């Protein structure tokens, strides 16, 4: 079964995170959504976790200065984060990655909330991310057409040996969240339960496991 990353978006999600811990490989901790209680949240986790303090332009709500935002991510490293997610568009993304200097894996992410484009354009994004020093390249788009699913699944297969996470958001992109890991993406993101989604079209851990179990039965 492909690896699933469960997204924690509230300090109240700890009980839900515990409930699914045997069914997920890791968690994404949305520091920007959780707020000041995030250190208490990560202290309770029994799986590896990704630290994410998302910029508003990339779908987050962090309104602190860039220095403050990155300082929180460095604090997350000190508190045991297995990975850190830094936006490709972040002003200090290069220096941030260099300062970590191999202490943990860095996800360099790009989110397009307007559309998907073609596979070649997305491949150029991946190459830019790798140039920034990404250990894992995360490319997320918005599905406006059914063909967008094929585009991101193709991207996952193309970079399957180079550390890629990709899918398309929105109702039309739901199937990409299922298929991309089967094509080579390292993992897929899921909500802890209905109503706890961190992005449009996100499926729950339970739904993904049911789908993968059904696929595996054939």
PyMOL commands that set and color helices and strands:
alter all, ss='L'
color gray80, all
select helices_A, chain A and resi 11-23+31-34+38-42+56-58+66-78+93-100+119-131+147-158+171-183+205-216
alter helices_A, ss='H'
color red, helices_A
select strands_A, chain A and resi 4-8+26-30+48-52+83-87+105-111+136-142+164-169+188-191
alter strands_A, ss='S'
color yellow, strands_A
deselect
rebuild
show_as cartoon
